[in-house]
Amino acid sequence: MATATVMGGAQWPRSSEMVILGQAAGLGLVTGMRSMLGVRILASSAERGAFDGQRGSFWRALRSPVAQRVMSVLAGGELLMDKLPSAPSRLSRGPLSGRLVIGALLGAAVGSQSPEKNMRVAGAVVGAVAAAVGAVIGNRARVWLNRGTRVPAPVGAMIEDAVAFGLGALAARR
């Protein structure tokens, strides 16, 4: 297994860096599809002990019962609101900016698992880029389902929900 030398001369496996960046990408993709779902999945994983090695106020807050409830309400509300015809496009400036910021924050959070300081930055970049990709792919898939296959918009949204949940479950695995 390839290793990287980190501060103090300790060896850390490079494959772990790839797993972390994969988590950042997965959570970013999910965030691009459903802005609050990535946060809810990370909070749920942290609460179940997936990130037990992580300390600090962010992780403590994410594991709190209040945060668990708030994230559930926000993610659930978004899943419902997304089905409405009045929902704004995820590619408009406000929603897309929010998704990029959330993707970057999630990427930085999972990047903090590494002893390498630059993994937080790498995770943030990967998370934001993946959120942009997820937003575009999700949008295009919904348009194609609705126009190309005549799948009703709410059904297309539920298909996207299922894909986002599956990607999120894979991304949060440790």
C-alpha positions as CSV (number, residue, x, y, z in Angstrom):
1,M,0.0,0.0,0.0
2,A,1.4,3.4,-1.0
3,T,2.0,5.8,1.9
4,A,2.5,9.5,2.3
5,T,4.9,11.0,4.8
6,V,3.1,13.5,7.0
7,M,4.3,16.0,9.6
8,G,6.5,14.3,12.2
9,G,7.5,11.6,9.7
10,A,4.5,9.4,10.4
11,Q,3.2,7.3,7.5
12,W,-0.4,7.5,6.4
13,P,-1.8,5.3,3.6
14,R,-2.7,7.2,0.4
15,S,-5.7,4.9,-0.1
16,S,-7.2,6.6,3.0
17,E,-6.9,10.0,1.2
18,M,-8.7,8.6,-1.8
19,V,-11.5,7.3,0.5
20,I,-11.8,10.7,2.1
21,L,-11.9,12.5,-1.3
22,G,-14.4,9.9,-2.4
23,Q,-16.6,10.7,0.6
24,A,-16.3,14.4,-0.2
25,A,-17.3,13.8,-3.8
26,G,-20.2,11.6,-2.9
27,L,-21.6,14.0,-0.3
28,G,-21.0,16.9,-2.8
29,L,-23.0,15.0,-5.5
30,V,-25.8,14.4,-3.1
31,T,-25.8,18.0,-2.1
32,G,-26.0,19.1,-5.7
33,M,-29.1,16.9,-6.1
34,R,-30.7,17.7,-2.7
35,S,-29.0,20.5,-0.8
36,M,-29.8,19.4,2.7
37,L,-29.6,15.6,2.2
38,G,-25.8,15.5,2.3
39,V,-25.8,17.3,5.6
40,R,-28.5,15.0,7.0
41,I,-26.6,12.0,5.9
42,L,-23.3,13.2,7.5
43,A,-25.1,14.1,10.7
44,S,-26.8,10.7,10.8
45,S,-23.5,8.9,10.2
46,A,-21.7,11.0,12.8
47,E,-24.5,10.3,15.3
48,R,-24.1,6.5,14.7
49,G,-20.4,6.7,15.4
50,A,-19.0,6.7,11.9
51,F,-16.8,9.7,12.7
52,D,-16.0,9.0,16.3
53,G,-12.4,10.0,15.9
54,Q,-13.5,13.5,15.0
55,R,-13.5,16.0,17.8
56,G,-14.4,19.7,18.0
57,S,-17.4,21.9,18.2
58,F,-18.6,21.1,14.6
59,W,-18.7,17.4,15.2
60,R,-20.2,17.8,18.7
61,A,-23.0,20.0,17.3
62,L,-23.6,17.7,14.3
63,R,-24.1,14.7,16.8
64,S,-26.5,16.7,19.0
65,P,-30.1,15.6,19.2
66,V,-31.2,19.2,18.3
67,A,-29.0,19.1,15.1
68,Q,-30.4,15.7,14.3
69,R,-34.0,17.0,14.4
70,V,-33.2,20.2,12.6
71,M,-31.4,18.4,9.8
72,S,-34.3,15.9,9.5
73,V,-36.8,18.7,9.2
74,L,-34.7,20.7,6.7
75,A,-34.0,17.6,4.5
76,G,-37.6,16.4,4.7
77,G,-38.9,19.9,3.9
78,E,-36.7,20.1,0.9
79,L,-37.8,16.7,-0.4
80,L,-41.4,17.9,-0.2
81,M,-40.8,21.3,-1.6
82,D,-38.8,20.0,-4.5
83,K,-42.0,18.3,-5.9
84,L,-43.8,21.6,-6.2
85,P,-44.0,23.3,-9.6
86,S,-43.1,26.6,-7.9
87,A,-39.7,25.2,-6.7
88,P,-36.9,27.4,-8.1
89,S,-34.3,25.9,-10.4
90,R,-31.3,24.4,-8.5
91,L,-29.1,26.1,-11.2
92,S,-30.2,29.6,-10.5
93,R,-27.7,31.8,-8.6
94,G,-29.0,31.5,-5.0
95,P,-29.7,27.7,-4.9
96,L,-26.6,26.8,-6.8
97,S,-24.4,29.0,-4.5
98,G,-25.9,27.4,-1.5
99,R,-25.2,24.0,-2.8
100,L,-21.6,24.9,-3.6
101,V,-21.0,26.3,-0.1
102,I,-22.7,23.3,1.6
103,G,-20.7,20.9,-0.6
104,A,-17.5,22.6,0.3
105,L,-18.3,22.5,4.0
106,L,-19.1,18.8,3.9
107,G,-15.9,18.1,1.9
108,A,-13.8,20.1,4.4
109,A,-15.5,18.2,7.3
110,V,-14.7,14.8,5.9
111,G,-11.3,16.1,4.9
112,S,-10.6,16.8,8.6
113,Q,-10.3,13.0,9.1
114,S,-6.8,13.2,7.6
115,P,-3.8,14.3,9.6
116,E,-2.8,16.2,6.4
117,K,-3.9,19.8,6.8
118,N,-4.4,20.3,3.1
119,M,-7.0,17.5,2.9
120,R,-9.5,19.9,4.4
121,V,-8.9,22.2,1.5
122,A,-8.9,19.4,-1.0
123,G,-12.1,18.0,0.5
124,A,-13.7,21.4,0.2
125,V,-12.7,21.8,-3.4
126,V,-13.9,18.3,-4.3
127,G,-17.1,18.8,-2.4
128,A,-18.0,22.0,-4.1
129,V,-17.1,20.8,-7.6
130,A,-19.1,17.6,-7.0
131,A,-22.1,19.7,-5.8
132,A,-21.9,21.6,-9.0
133,V,-21.8,18.4,-11.0
134,G,-24.6,16.9,-9.0
135,A,-26.8,20.0,-9.6
136,V,-26.2,19.9,-13.3
137,I,-26.6,16.2,-13.7
138,G,-29.7,16.2,-11.5
139,N,-31.3,19.0,-13.5
140,R,-30.5,17.4,-16.8
141,A,-31.8,14.0,-15.7
142,R,-35.1,15.5,-14.5
143,V,-35.6,17.5,-17.8
144,W,-34.8,14.3,-19.8
145,L,-37.2,12.2,-17.7
146,N,-39.9,14.7,-18.0
147,R,-39.6,15.6,-21.7
148,G,-37.8,12.6,-23.2
149,T,-39.7,9.8,-21.5
150,R,-42.8,11.6,-20.4
151,V,-42.2,10.6,-16.7
152,P,-44.3,13.1,-14.6
153,A,-42.1,15.6,-12.8
154,P,-43.0,14.4,-9.3
155,V,-42.1,10.8,-10.3
156,G,-38.8,12.0,-11.7
157,A,-38.1,13.9,-8.5
158,M,-38.8,10.7,-6.5
159,I,-36.4,8.8,-8.7
160,E,-33.8,11.5,-8.1
161,D,-34.5,11.2,-4.4
162,A,-33.8,7.5,-4.4
163,V,-30.5,8.0,-6.4
164,A,-29.4,10.7,-4.0
165,F,-30.2,8.6,-0.9
166,G,-28.2,5.7,-2.4
167,L,-25.2,7.8,-3.3
168,G,-25.3,9.4,0.2
169,A,-25.4,6.0,1.9
170,L,-22.4,4.9,-0.1
171,A,-20.5,8.2,0.5
172,A,-21.0,8.0,4.3
173,R,-19.9,4.4,4.7
174,R,-16.7,3.9,6.6
